[in-house]
Each structure stands twice: as C-alpha cells, then as structure tokens.
Amino acid sequence: MKYFKKLVGKEIYLSPMNPDDYEIYCEWINDLTTCIPSGVATNNYTLYQEKDALKKISEGQAFAIVKLNNDEVIGNCSLLDVNNIHGTAELGIFIGSDQNRNKGYGTEASKLLLNYGFKLLNLHNIMIRVLGFNQRALKSYLNIGFKEFGRRREAFLINQSYYDEVYMQLLRKDFRSDVLDKQINDIINLS
C-alpha cells in the first residue's frame, strides 16, 4: 500500500487512510483483543462493510498509523465530530495487532493527532471516551495530559460484569508537546 507522511514522529507517522487496507482492518476489528476494548465486540464486520466504512472515515480527519522503519500500517486514529465554531472534537484511536500494542505507538500517534488538532485545526477542547477496564489506555491518556471529567457508570456489559465509560478531555492550553512546532516554524520562515 502507499502511505504519505502527513505527520511524522520518532517511530511512526500518520498518513491519510487508504481504503484498500480494508482486509487488515476487517481482521483487526473482528479480533476480540481489538473489539472488546473498543466497545464493538457485539458487531460483526464483513469485508464489504469495512471497505465501505474506510471510504467514509477516510473523507474526514482520519489517519493510518504507519511504522517509520517499514511502512507497515498498524492502526488508525481520527478526530471525530469536529466542531469548528466551538473548537471541539473527539479523538478515536486503536492499534490493530496485539504485537504492536504496549510499545508507545498509540501514545505517539495520539500526540501527533493532538498537535494536528490544536495547532493546525485550531481546536480548543478534545475529548476521548475509554472503557474503565482499559487501564493501559487510561494510563496513556493521563500521561498525555487528558483529565477525567465524568463517568457513565456501568454503561458497558461484558461477560456479566458492568464497566464504566470514562470521559476525558484536554484543552489546548494544557497540552504540552512541541512535536510540530519546529516543522511549522521552519515552513513559515521559508516564506
């Protein structure tokens, strides 16, 4: 597949999504290690549905997460429900294969996407929802700077146990990352 380095980090880059990746996405989204933490385990996804979904998603603020060293797509992230009047959006992210989890790729991708949202889209408030049992994700979001602002108690039932849906948000003024600053300043100073 062909990817384009829109936002570049140390280990990964974000590229516009390629709808032709629907087969690997279908494999990931039907894998319980991906779909349970994402809250979509009760859905079945066919190749046709996933291809259609990727076409729709790729028209918005959605990016493939791609490894820098070998151009392997490992997941995606996006800004959903972008409201340009109020400067708000919701961040969504997943790393598809278990072998690529817990290596910092999701944190790095989130930081790149937040830089994009705050510094280029001029957003003010970005939120994320995470299921309470997903401790790895909660820890990552807290380390990035997200703050919990609410919980929907016992909103997710799996295997006869209820889990909270945790709502977190990050304001532009509280975000600490200079990932795009040098790139942006270098481009502006060339003009």
Secondary structure, 3 states (H helix, E strand, C coil): CCCCCCEECCCEEEEECCHHHHHHHHHHHCCHHHHHHHCCCCCCCCHHHHHHHHHHHCCCEEEEEEECCCCCEEEEEEEEEEECCCCEEEEEEEECCHHHCCCCHHHHHHHHHHHHHHHHCCCCEEEEEEECCCHHHHHHHHHHCCEEEEEEEEEEEECCEEEEEEEEEEEHHHCCCCCCHHHHHHHHHHC
